[in-house]
Amino acid sequence: MEPCGPRECELDPDNTGFIAVENFTSLVEHHELQLDPSKLDMLLALVQSNEEGQVCYQELIELMSSKRSSSFRRAIANGRRTLQREILLDETGLGLYKRFVRYVAYEILPCETDRRWYFHQNRLCPPPVFIAIVTIVQIIVFMCYGIMLNKWVLQTYQPDFMKSPLVYHPGHRAQVWRFFSYMFMHVGLEQLGFNALLQLMIGVPLEMVHGILRISLLYMAGVLAGSLTVSITDMRAPVVGGSGGVYALCSAHLANVVMNWAGMRCPYKLLRMILALVCMSSEVGRAVWLRFSPPLPSSGPQPSFMAHLSGAVVGISMGLLILRSYEESLQKQCSWWVIVFSFITFLLFAIFWNIFAYELLGVQIPPPP
C-alpha cells in the first residue's frame, strides 16, 4: 500500500483505507471549507450505513470531489437513515433559474435524494446545447427547403425535395451519412412542429439532468436504428424526419416514469402520460396513412413509419437504463454491456443486409431522384 499523505495519515493513521467514525465526526465539526449541504447529508449517510463504524477513505474523496458514486444512495436505500431536510418543494426565495432546475428535478428524477443532489450540484455550464442545436438546424433546413420549393406541407410530394443529399433513399444507401442526416428533413410543417416540440419539452430537461453525452448517444442511436430498421423491413421506402431520435427520448422518459411511478412527483403525471401516448400514437398512425394511402399521387414510395417504432424500442431498452443510472457509471453495469452488444449485433446485421440482401432478394428499388 502506498504511503499516505499528511491529511490521509491524520484521518487514517493505520493506513487501512478506512476512517473511524470518531475521526470523521471531528473532521465534519472542525473542517475549514464550506461543504455543500447535500454532500454533508450523503457523507453522514455513509457513516450511519456502516455497521463497523468506519468510512471508506476513497468514498469520502470521491464525494468531496463530486465524482460519480452510488454509495450514499445504497446507504439511504437500506433504510438506515432518512433525509432530515425539507423536500425541494419547500425551498423558498429561489430565483427563476433555480425554480426551473427544481421543476426539472421533479420532472425527471424519481428519488428525493437524487433530486436534492442534482439541485445543489447543477450549474449553468455546460448548458443543454445538443437538443437545442439539433432543433435549430432542423428548423433552418426546413425553412430553406420551404422557401426554395414554395411548399410548407407534404414536401415529399415535391420531386426536388427527394433529391436532397440529406434524405435517406434506398437507392443511395451507399452514402453512409444519409443514415443520420435524414433527421434534418421533414415531411412538412406539422411533422417538424411535433418533433421539435417533443424533443424540446422532453429532451432539454433530460439533457440538463443526464448530460450531453448520454442524451446525444440515446438520440443518435434512435436515429441510426430508425434508418437501419427501414432498410431491413421497408426496403423500398425513403426516410425523413427526426422521429427515431424523438421517440427514443419520449419512450425512455415514459418508461422511466412508469417504472418509478410511486417516486415521481411531476404534476398530473397520469394525464400527461395519456396525452403523450395519444399524440405519439396519432403521429405513428398518420405516418402509416401517408406511407400506404397517400392523399396525392407521387413519383415514388412515401417515407416509412418504421423509424418511429425502432426509436421507441431503443428508448425502452437503452434509454431506460441510461435514465435509471443517474450518477452511476454505465460501464460497471452488466446490463449496459448486454444492450451495447445487442445494438452492435443489430448494426452489423443491418450492414450485411444492406450490402447483400437487396440483390439476393431481387428487390426493385425505385430509381434514385
C-alpha positions, 0 to 999 in steps of 0.5 A, a space after each residue: 500500500 502506498 504511503 499516505 499523505 499528511 491529511 490521509 495519515 491524520 484521518 487514517 493513521 493505520 493506513 487501512 483505507 478506512 476512517 473511524 467514525 470518531 475521526 470523521 465526526 471531528 473532521 465534519 465539526 472542525 473542517 475549514 471549507 464550506 461543504 455543500 449541504 447535500 454532500 454533508 447529508 450523503 457523507 453522514 449517510 455513509 457513516 450511519 450505513 456502516 455497521 463497523 463504524 468506519 468510512 471508506 477513505 476513497 468514498 469520502 474523496 470521491 464525494 468531496 470531489 463530486 465524482 460519480 458514486 452510488 454509495 450514499 444512495 445504497 446507504 439511504 436505500 437500506 433504510 438506515 437513515 432518512 433525509 432530515 431536510 425539507 423536500 425541494 418543494 419547500 425551498 423558498 426565495 429561489 430565483 427563476 433559474 433555480 425554480 426551473 432546475 427544481 421543476 426539472 428535478 421533479 420532472 425527471 428524477 424519481 428519488 428525493 435524494 437524487 433530486 436534492 443532489 442534482 439541485 445543489 450540484 447543477 450549474 449553468 455550464 455546460 448548458 443543454 446545447 445538443 437538443 437545442 442545436 439539433 432543433 435549430 438546424 432542423 428548423 433552418 433546413 426546413 425553412 430553406 427547403 420551404 422557401 426554395 420549393 414554395 411548399 410548407 406541407 407534404 414536401 415529399 410530394 415535391 420531386 426536388 425535395 427527394 433529391 436532397 443529399 440529406 434524405 435517406 433513399 434506398 437507392 443511395 444507401 451507399 452514402 453512409 451519412 444519409 443514415 443520420 442526416 435524414 433527421 434534418 428533413 421533414 415531411 412538412 410543417 406539422 411533422 417538424 412542429 411535433 418533433 421539435 416540440 417533443 424533443 424540446 419539452 422532453 429532451 432539454 430537461 433530460 439533457 440538463 439532468 443526464 448530460 450531453 453525452 448520454 442524451 446525444 448517444 440515446 438520440 443518435 442511436 434512435 436515429 441510426 436504428 430508425 434508418 437501419 430498421 427501414 432498410 431491413 423491413 421497408 426496403 423500398 421506402 425513403 426516410 425523413 424526419 427526426 422521429 427515431 431520435 424523438 421517440 427514443 427520448 419520449 419512450 425512455 422518459 415514459 418508461 422511466 416514469 412508469 417504472 418509478 411511478 410511486 417516486 415521481 412527483 411531476 404534476 398530473 403525471 397520469 394525464 400527461 402520460 395519456 396525452 403523450 401516448 395519444 399524440 405519439 400514437 396519432 403521429 405513428 398512425 398518420 405516418 402509416 396513412 401517408 406511407 400506404 394511402 397517400 392523399 396525392 399521387 407521387 413519383 415514388 414510395 412515401 417515407 416509412 413509419 418504421 423509424 418511429 417504432 425502432 426509436 421507441 424500442 431503443 428508448 425502452 431498452 437503452 434509454 431506460 437504463 441510461 435514465 435509471 443510472 443517474 450518477 452511476 457509471 454505465 460501464 460497471 453495469 452488466 446490463 449496459 454491456 448486454 444492450 451495447 452488444 445487442 445494438 452492435 449485433 443489430 448494426 452489423 446485421 443491418 450492414 450485411 443486409 444492406 450490402 447483400 440482401 437487396 440483390 439476393 432478394 431481387 428487390 426493385 428499388 425505385 430509381 434514385 431522384 
